[in-house]
Amino acid sequence: MISITTQNNKKVYFASDQHLGAPTPEKSFPREQKFVQWLNEVKKDAEAIFLLGDLFDFWFEYKTVVPKGFVRVLGKLAEIKDSGIPIYFFVGNHDLWMSDYFEKELNIPVYHKPQEFLINGKLFLIGHGDGLGPHDKGYKRMKKVFTFKPFQWMFRWLHPDLGIKLGQYMSVKNKLISGDDDAKFLGEDNEWLVQYCKRKLETKDYHYFVFGHRHLPLEIQLKENSYYINTGDWIKYYTYGVFEKDSLALKEYHI
């Protein structure tokens, strides 16, 4: 478990679901610029930054090729990491094919499953949130196929121009990612990430569960001193989490 202690009133930031590249690179570009501006601002007082998945709407790493574009956000992440600020990246369902590019090029660790962190003495469980808890059975089956090594091996044999174009097309066909307002709060009893968190609390006490994936900024108290936080998205809400001293809150980014 990684332990983080904030120094000199610094903060820990959480953001997810930027979906850069969707629905087209041209339409995504203003959102990329806005996210880079946010990174530029938070680096001034960041103790650490957590990116909780779906930074890209589609990502696939060939041995010598990665998707074209995203130079500004990748350059900013490299700059922040080189300045000594830790960045932790969790893959989402749209960039689950991420391999070692971030680790080798940017020195940013990449996680494929939720991880525990101790921040200022508070126990966190952090991840993207896809495929957790009850329900979402269709996606769970799809994820098993997409993470099946022989399937990835076969996809890698597609020429990058074809493979990346196909992957981008499949990602954008999802109505939620295209910007349609399909994400709605289902109520605590039907929110499967809430149910997942409650089940985890049956065996271990966590102060905070922090996830993305739902595209909804949510702050839900699970029990005394335990909270579920969803960081929303950078398509509609432009929300992020900030942990300062001993509490975590959601904020909306305005230029």
Secondary structure, DSSP 8 states (H G I E B T S, - for coil): -EEE---TT-EEEEE----BT-S-HHHHHHHHHHHHHHHHHHTTTEEEEEE-S-SBSS-B--SS---S--HHHHHHHHHHHHTT--EEEE--SSSTB--SHIIIII---EESS-EEEEETTEEEEE---TT-SSS-HHHHHHHHHHT-HHHHHHHHTS-HHHHHHHHHHHHHTSTTTTT-S------TTT-HHHHHHHHHHTTS--SEEEE-SS-SEEEEEEETTEEEEEE--TTTT-EEEEEETTEEEEEE---
